[in-house]
Amino acid sequence: MTTTKRSNSWLHYLSLAIKVIGDRSMALLLLLLFSPILVVVAILVRLRMGSPIVFTQARPGKNNRIFTVYKFRTMTGDCDTQGNLLSDEERLISLGQFFRKASLDELPQLVNVLLGDMSFVGPRPLLVQYLERYNSEQARRHDVLPGITGWAQINGRNALSWDEKFKLDLWYVDNWSLWLDFKILLLTVKKVFRQEGVNQSDTVVAMPEFFGNDPK
């Protein structure tokens, strides 16, 4: 029994090492291959939405470590007559909608993978203020690196409720394997081409805010 556990432990750590090396190697390769697309998207964002071209935001990663996530902008900075930003729905233009449906806005996160802040597969990094709103089970989603895609993304993406999303994230944490990552990557490609599950409905821009588990 001890030998089996020790063998499984070595296999687990070897798989983790393969994942880390594979993530960074693939991120570097894709950055080089997609560089023409990155340049075109950057130019379109600059012409249509102005600067900055890349949206940055603090997000919690593995073990709650805060890092800066990178994404192409999909919304303008338009304000009302009082100088307040318009609603997300009003600032999300057709070009930004296309970027989101095609997941082109996610391409700068390849830099996050290269830096080791993220993986290709894992629970999506959410907002920093959510950390204090998780219960002890939901907080376990931070036991692994966050990902560009994940088990929740291929099972509904933003069409899921928060409770459903967290259950899928925890299932991934408890059942992780290299084969599961490979399966998720293949299914993600299928989802992107079919443009499934981007928003909860035609009128919702993104997931509503998570306020915690208190029914009040």
SELUMFI-417907 format. One record per residue (C-alpha): x, y, z. Coordinates in steps of 0.2 Angstrom, whole numbers, padded with zeros to 4 digits, always signed. Example, Ala and Ser with C-alpha at 12.3 -4.5 7.8 and 13.67 -1.06 7.14 Angstrom:
+0062-0022+0039;+0068-0005+0036;
//
This chain:
+0000+0000+0000;+0014+0012+0004;+0023+0008-0012;+0007+0011-0022;+0004+0028-0013;+0022+0033-0016;+0021+0028-0034;+0005+0038-0037;+0013+0053-0028;+0028+0052-0040;+0017+0050-0055;+0006+0065-0049;+0022+0077-0047;+0029+0071-0064;+0012+0075-0072;+0012+0092-0064;+0030+0095-0071;+0025+0090-0088;+0010+0102-0087;+0021+0117-0082;+0034+0114-0095;+0021+0110-0108;+0011+0126-0104;+0026+0138-0105;+0033+0129-0121;+0016+0130-0130;+0012+0148-0124;+0029+0153-0132;+0025+0144-0148;+0008+0151-0150;+0013+0169-0146;+0025+0167-0161;+0013+0158-0172;-0001+0170-0168;+0009+0186-0168;+0001+0192-0185;-0016+0190-0177;-0011+0199-0161;-0005+0213-0171;-0021+0215-0182;-0032+0214-0166;-0021+0227-0158;-0023+0239-0172;-0042+0236-0173;-0044+0239-0155;-0033+0255-0156;-0043+0262-0171;-0060+0258-0164;-0058+0259-0145;-0043+0269-0143;-0030+0266-0129;-0026+0256-0119;-0026+0242-0131;-0024+0229-0118;-0036+0228-0103;-0027+0223-0086;-0034+0218-0070;-0028+0211-0053;-0034+0193-0051;-0031+0179-0038;-0021+0164-0044;-0015+0148-0036;-0015+0149-0017;-0023+0166-0019;-0008+0175-0026;-0013+0191-0034;-0007+0193-0052;-0011+0204-0067;-0022+0197-0081;-0021+0203-0099;-0035+0204-0111;-0038+0214-0127;-0051+0227-0124;-0069+0224-0130;-0078+0239-0123;-0076+0258-0127;-0073+0271-0113;-0088+0281-0117;-0096+0291-0103;-0112+0300-0101;-0114+0319-0099;-0109+0318-0081;-0093+0309-0085;-0098+0292-0078;-0095+0277-0088;-0110+0270-0098;-0116+0253-0094;-0106+0238-0101;-0120+0234-0113;-0119+0251-0121;-0099+0251-0121;-0098+0233-0129;-0097+0237-0148;-0100+0224-0162;-0081+0222-0164;-0079+0218-0145;-0093+0205-0147;-0084+0197-0161;-0068+0196-0151;-0077+0188-0137;-0086+0175-0147;-0070+0171-0156;-0061+0171-0140;-0048+0183-0148;-0049+0194-0132;-0041+0180-0123;-0025+0179-0133;-0014+0191-0122;-0017+0178-0108;-0004+0168-0117;+0009+0180-0109;+0001+0175-0092;+0004+0157-0096;+0022+0160-0101;+0025+0170-0085;+0018+0155-0075;+0003+0165-0068;-0009+0154-0077;-0011+0137-0086;-0020+0133-0102;-0033+0123-0092;-0039+0127-0075;-0053+0137-0066;-0055+0154-0073;-0047+0168-0063;-0061+0178-0055;-0061+0195-0046;-0050+0198-0031;-0065+0204-0020;-0073+0187-0022;-0060+0179-0011;-0068+0184+0005;-0085+0178-0002;-0081+0160-0005;-0085+0146+0007;-0072+0134+0012;-0076+0122-0002;-0077+0135-0016;-0060+0142-0010;-0052+0126-0016;-0053+0132-0034;-0037+0141-0030;-0028+0125-0026;-0022+0125-0044;-0017+0137-0057;-0031+0147-0065;-0033+0143-0084;-0038+0151-0100;-0051+0138-0102;-0058+0125-0090;-0070+0112-0086;-0084+0125-0083;-0080+0133-0099;-0084+0118-0110;-0099+0114-0099;-0108+0130-0101;-0096+0145-0099;-0106+0160-0094;-0123+0151-0096;-0120+0142-0079;-0125+0149-0062;-0112+0152-0050;-0116+0137-0040;-0114+0126-0055;-0098+0134-0061;-0090+0131-0044;-0095+0113-0043;-0087+0110-0060;-0071+0120-0055;-0070+0109-0039;-0073+0093-0049;-0058+0098-0060;-0047+0101-0045;-0052+0084-0038;-0050+0074-0054;-0036+0083-0063;-0025+0073-0075;-0015+0077-0091;-0028+0067-0101;-0042+0078-0094;-0033+0094-0099;-0030+0087-0116;-0049+0083-0117;-0054+0100-0111;-0042+0109-0124;-0050+0099-0138;-0068+0102-0133;-0063+0121-0131;-0058+0122-0149;-0075+0115-0153;-0084+0127-0142;-0075+0142-0150;-0079+0137-0167;-0098+0135-0162;-0097+0151-0152;-0107+0142-0138;-0110+0148-0120;-0102+0165-0122;-0116+0175-0112;-0131+0170-0101;-0143+0178-0114;-0143+0190-0129;-0144+0204-0117;-0131+0200-0103;-0113+0205-0107;-0105+0193-0094;-0108+0184-0078;-0117+0194-0064;-0107+0198-0049;-0105+0184-0036;-0110+0191-0019;-0107+0176-0009;-0117+0162-0002;-0129+0171+0010;-0146+0171+0003;-0149+0188+0010;
//
